[in-house]
């Protein structure tokens, strides 16, 4: 009986895989970068995130060296419980020196157990992130900024049909301007009545973009983030179990909108 109990317990423990470590170095900081390299050492790095996207599997860590990347994180594979795929700033490079400035910073569908750590999402003309139908996703120690005059039509991070999302210890600055925006109560009343701002002083394109958009996304933790150099953390969406704790804000409160435009 004891043996059967131990076997049952063992089967419940996630299998831990010792994954590979890869390096991407767009500016050849540590060595001449090429996607023909093995990518497994700082002096034989890959050139592109695309190469890492297509190669990384459960348990792997991809270190991005300092530089500006005009491409986005879009893994071809999922991680597993206890073995996420991690994209992370190389620890010896300066904070926020890894900059993603393509139309998206991260964009994927149906990929689970993905962690993004220490990346700077800057001036992305569509969204910082677009994550669909994916579970157990973590964004931590990142910085998000789009200039206040950037009208990108959307703004911020967006999650659709996801569960178990953690947004931890990031810095949020402006999210540009976009159709997913916080509106004053007076404008909300007009929109709910008419579905239009025609002939009014309300202008969605002139309002700050939302930082986080949740569409039927459940079990979300927003914790330890800092918005003191930008706006409030503006969350727009629906779903179950949204938990916010220990975030630093400039003017004291969140706007939590249970409506999607």
N, C-alpha and C positions, 0 to 999 in steps of 0.2 A: 504493500500500500504506500509506504514511504517513497519507494522508487517511482511509482506511478505519479505521486504528488509532485516530485521533483521534475519529472518529465513534463507535466502539465505547466508548471511554473516556467520552465525553460522555454516552452513553446510560446509563452506570452511575452517574453523579453524580445525587443526589437534586435535584429541582427545588425551588428556594428561592422561596417566595411571600412577598411583602411584605404581611402581613396587616393588618387594621384593629385599632385600639385603642379599647376601650370602657371606660366607667366606670359603676359601680353605687354608689349612695350612699344607703343606707337612712335616714340621719339628715340628709340635705341639708346636709352639711358644706361642700361647695364651691358648691352652687347648688340651686335647688329641683328635687328629683328627681321624675321622672315617666316611666313607660314609654312615654309619647307623645313624649318627647324623642328626639333622634337618638343620644344616649348616647356621642358621640364626643369630648366635652370635659368637663373637670371642672365647668364651670358649666352643662352641659346633661346631667346624668347620668340614667341609668335608676334606677328605684326598687327593682327586684327582681332577684334572681339568676335567677329564672325567665325573665325577658326575655333575659338574657345566655345562658342555657342554650339557648334556642330559636334564637338569632341567630348565635352564634359558629361560625365555620367554620375550616378548616385555616389555620394561620398567625396567627390572631387572638389578641390578649391582652386579657383582661378584668381591669381593676383594681378591686378592692373597697375602698371607703373605710371608715374606722373606723366601727364600730357593731356591734350584735348582730342577726344575721339568723336568723329562725325559718323558714328554708327551706334546702334543700341543693343542692349542686352536682350537676347531672344533665344533662350536655351532650347535645343532640340529634344532634350530628355528631361525626365523628372528625377528628383531625388526620392528618397524613401524615408520612413520614420527612423530617426537617429542618424541618417546619412544624407543630409541635404546637399544640393549643389550650391556652392557659395562663390559669389563674385565679390572681391574685396580689394580695397586699396592696399598696396604693398606697405608694410608697417614702417619702413625706413623713409618713405617719401612723405613730403609735407602734407599736413591735413588739408583736405579739399583740393589737392593737386591733380586728382584724377577727375577730369571734366567730361561729361557726356553732353554734347550739344547738337545732336541730330534732331530730327523732327520729334522723336520720342527718345526718352532716356532708357526705358525698359518697356517691352511690348511682347506679351506672349499669351497663348491660349492653351488650356488643358495641360499645364505643367505644374506639378505639385512639389512641395518641399524645396523651395528656392529661397536663398538668403542673399540679400544685397547689403553690403557693409562698407561704409566710409566713402561713398561716391558722391560727387557734386553734380547735380542735375541743373544745367544752366541754359537758359534761353531756348528751351525746346519749343518749337513752333506749333506743335500739336498738343501734346501733353507731356508732363514729366513721366508718367507711367500709364500704361493701358494694360490691365491684367484681367483676363476673362476666364471663368470656369476653372479656377485653380485654387487649391487648398494648401494650408500651412505655408504661408508666404510671410517673410520677414524683411522689412526695410529698417535698418538701424544705423545710427551714427552718420547719416547722410546729410547733405545740404540741398535745399530746393529753392531756386530763384529764377524768376522770369521778370524782366524789367516791367515796371508798372504801365508803360505805354505800349507794351506788346499785346496786340489783340490777336489771339490765336484761335478764337472760336470755341475754346473749351476751358483750358486752364487746369493745372494741378494734377493730382493723382486720381485715377479712376479704377475702381474694382467692380466687376459685374459677375454675379453668380459665383462668388467665392465664399469660402469659409475659413475660419482660423487664420485671420490676418493680424499681424503685429507691426505697428508703426512706432518705433522706439528710439528715443534719444536723438532725434533729428533736429535740424534747424530749418524753419520755414520762414522765407521772406516773401516778397510779392509773388503772386501767381498770375500776373498779367491781367488781361481782360478777357471775358468770355461769356458764352451764353449760359453756362452754369454758374450763377452768381448769387450772392446775397442781395436781396432787395429790402428796402425799408417796408414797414407794415403798410404804408399808404400805397406803395407800388404793388405790393402783394395783393391788396384788395382789388385794385384795378385789373390786374392780370387774371385773378380768379373770376371776376365778373365778365370780362370781355375777351380774354385770351390774346390781348394786344395792348401795346403801349402807344398806338397811333393817337396823335393829338394831345399827348401828355408830356410832362417834363421827365418822366421815367425813361431810363435808357440802360438796358442791360449791358450794352457794350462799354458803357462808361463806369460800370461798377467793378470793384475788385473781383477777380476770379476766385472760385472756391479752391481751397487747398486740397481737400479730399472729397471725392464723390463716390458714394457707395450705392450700388444698384443691386437689390436683393442679395446683399452680402451679409453674412451672419458671423457672430463671434469675432468681433474686431476689438483689439486693444490698442489705444492711442495713449502712450505713456512716456513721460520724461522729455517731451519735445519742447523746443525753445522758439517762441515767435516774438521775442522782445525787440528784435531789430526790424520786424516787418509788421504784419497785421495780426489780428486774432487768428487762431486756427479755425478756419471756416469749413464745416462739414455739412455736406448736402447729400441726403440719400434716404434709403430705407433698409430694413433688415432687422435682425434680432440680436440682442446682446452686444450693444456698443458700450465699451467701458473706457473711461478717460480718467487718468490720474497723474498728478505730479507734473503737469505741463506749465511752462512759464509763458505768461501772456503780457502784452503791453498794457491793455486796457481792461483786463479782468475777466472776460467771459468768452464762451464759445457761441457761435451761431450754429445751432443744430437744426437743419431743415429736413423735415420728413416728406418734402415734396421734391420731385424731379421735374425740371423744365424740359 
